[in-house]
């Protein structure tokens, strides 16, 4: 059974940093692409970053140059290092992966950036 658990959220001032973590179980982690999404209040969930099994990364334009996704296959962990945070980065951040035939999501971790 696939299970994703995020951690590391919190309250930070604009310009600050946070590191989110997601631990996965129930999958062959090293073979899975892992994604981060976020959802701001009153808005749809949106893509933030992705990392493939081979380590290729991609980012939403809004976070390029500020956020870095990485993974540790030995620990079944994926991380999101968030620097130069802005109030518009506020939201619930979710870890996501796909295990055929469906996507799996964690419960999310709240990130609040104060101005």
N, C-alpha and C positions, 0 to 999 in steps of 0.2 A: 504494500500500500504506500503510495507516494505521499510524502509529508514534507512541507517546507515551513521553516520557522524563521522569521525575521527578528532582528534586534538592532539596537544602536540608535534609535531615534531619540529626539529630545527637543528642548528649546535652546535656540542659539541666536545670537545677535547677527545682523547683517554683516557680511564679510567674514564670518566665522566658518568653521569646518565641522563636519561630522563624518563618521565612518559607519556605514550600515553593513550588517552581516546577515547572511542567510545560510542556514544549514539544511541540507537535503537528506532524505532517507527514502528507501524503497525504489531507488533507481540506480542504474550503473552511472554514477555521477560523471565520470570522465568522458562519457559518450554524449552527454546532453548539452545542448545549448541552454544557457541560463540568461534570463532577462530581468531587468528592473523596470517597473512601471510606477506611476504615481497618480493620485487622484486628489485634486484640490476641491475644497468645499463648493458644491454647486456645479462642478464641471465633470466632464467625462474622464475616465481613466485614460492616461496617455503613456506612450512608450518613452522610456528614459535612456536605457542602454542595454546592450546585449553582448554576450561573449560566447563564441562557439567552442566546441570541444578542442579545436586546434588553437584556441587563443585569439582568434580574430575578433576585434571589437567594432562596435558601431554605436553612435550616440545621436540623440535628438539634437537638432541645431541649438536649442535653447540651453543646453548644458555642455556643449563642446568646449574644451579648453578649461573647464572648471571641475568636471566629474571624471572619475576614472573607475572603470569596472575591472575586477580581477578575480581570479579563482585559485583555489588550493584543492587540487583533486585528492590529495592524501587525507584531507579533512572533510571532504564533501561540502566545502564552503564556497560561497561567492560573496564578493564584497563590492561596496560602492563608496568610494572616497569622494566626498563632496566638499569642495573648497569654494571660497568667495561666494558664500551663500547669499541669496537674495530673498526678500519677502515673498516673491512669486514662486519660490521653490517650496513653499509651505504646502503640505498635503500628507496623505497616507501613502507610504512607499511599500510596494508589493514585489515580492520575488515570484517569478513564474518560470515553469518549464513545461515541455510537451512530452508526454509519454503516450504513444498511440493507444487509443484513438482520441485522447482529449488533452487539454491543457490543465495544469494544476497551479494553484495559487496559494501563497501563504496568507496568514491572517492580517498582515500589514503592520507597519510601525510608523507612528506619527512623527513627522518633522515639522517644527514650527520655527520660522525665522522672523524675528522681530526687527522692526526698522529703527 
